[in-house]
Amino acid sequence: MTRNDLTQMSHDELIDLVLANFHESVKLAEQNSQLRAEIEALRMKLDKGKKPPTNSSNSSQPPSRDQKGNLAPKRKKHKHGPAHGHIKQEREFVVDPDHVVELKPQVCQQCQADLSQAEMVLVDITQITEVPAAKAEVIEVRQYKADCACCGASQVVAPPAGLEMARRFGARLEATVVYYRQEQHMSYVRTQAALRNLHAVEISQGGIDKIMQRAVKKALQEVKTIEAEIRQSALIYSDETGGRVDGNTWWQWVFSSATAVLHVLRFNRSYDVIREVMGKHRTQFWVSDCFGPQMKARSKKHQICLSHQIRNLQAVVERYPKVFWARQVQCLLRYAIHLHNHRQDIPAKTFSNRVKRLEKIFDKLLNQELEQPEARRLQRRYQKFRNAIFVFLHHPDVSPTNNISERYLRPAVIHRKVTGGFRSGWGAQGYAALKSLIDTAALTGGSPYVVIQNLFGTPALPLGV
């Protein structure tokens, strides 16, 4: 359309033409914006396809999810058995065996002469450890009442500990049920089968549930002592992992110190959980994996887990193999851990000089110009939490990693995968309370079974004890 054509058009025709072009331009702008978004999505998808696959060495992905490749068919096969120089281990003899079987010849196999009075010479000895036939014993408690002929008062003898009239199962049997459910991650059906096959005991699923409820009730009372001890600790290691409760996603938290371990299950993963557990207590040191709410914990100093950082740096190394920044930081963090592990072998002055040199190099790396977005993201993290990187080098009691918390959470992950999660809130809270008691006792060598048995009181057998 030329200028002359426009001059010949009326005012209304010009308005209609402008409006038509305006609507067309708006439509084209919307299409252009949509196409740009699609192009950006395709570019991100293409970049994601170029990234190395995530695994347990470059992310927080568990090793169980790693892609397992086949071994080379012509690989060098290692010799089976103990390594060269391995000291042979043999089972030690028991000083006081429960039974002694003496095999003494009574009759000569050749001439049938009597050998019972002949001199015997011991030629060999062995000890066999065996489990007796599993059969639960039923104890019937009969309580009588008598009226005194002198005063008329009624007398009833109170049952001894472990033989209470309201009790239906002994402490050991109840502890066995809870041990199977708690520590061996067994379902109700499998617990029933184990009790039937190993102990000749028939218990309904309702009976198992009542035993679990009694254990949980007592564990929740005793765990209050652990909560108070955690609130007074100077050094805390903390971590969290996902869980399923009644079809919903919850989070299992662990707070551990040198003398106590506390597990809690909550429906959120926020700082509110830390505030609920720790109250107003301010710790000296807090070790975590650099998760946001963990870094908000009230503590004078934080130490982030270097194992997590080394894995995150490994993802950058695999994505940009020609960029050395991530490799340099990795080497520096590994050297810091090595320095911490061998501080007893290094003179104090030498150790201090090495720490100063290490931190000086690290600061230079933090100020280095980087182009890769993943590397810049980690660099910004280390700049933000610079004071939480090498705390362990200045305080020997602090660990450079948070592996202790992950070890405490590993059984919970196994429990979740085996059982599929908890069907009720009380079951989740009970598991956390029992786990707190068991892990705390383990710090001093306590047995999980004994810890559980103590919740139910004195065993009924042997009688009279």
Secondary structure, DSSP 8 states (H G I E B T S, - for coil): --HHHHHTS-HHHHHHHHHHHHHHHHHHHHHHHHHHHHHHHHHHHHHHHHS----TTTSS--GGGS------TT------SS-TT---------SS-S--------B-TTT--B-TTS--------------------------EEE-TTT--EEE----TT--TT-SS-HHHHHHHHHHHHTS---HHHHHHHHHHHH-----HHHHHHHHHHHHHHHHHHHHHHHHHHHT-SEEEEEEEEEEETTEEEEEEEEE-SS-EEEEEES--SHHHHHHHHTT--EEEEEE---HHHHTSSEEEEEE-HHHHHHHHHHHHHH-TT--HHHHHHHHHHHHHHHHHTGGGS-HHHHHHHHHHHHHHHHHHHTS----HHHHHHHHHHHHTGGGSSHHHH-TTS-SS-HHHHHHHHHHHHHHHHH-SBSSHHHHHHHHHHHHHHHHHHTTT--HHHHHHHHH-S-S-STT-
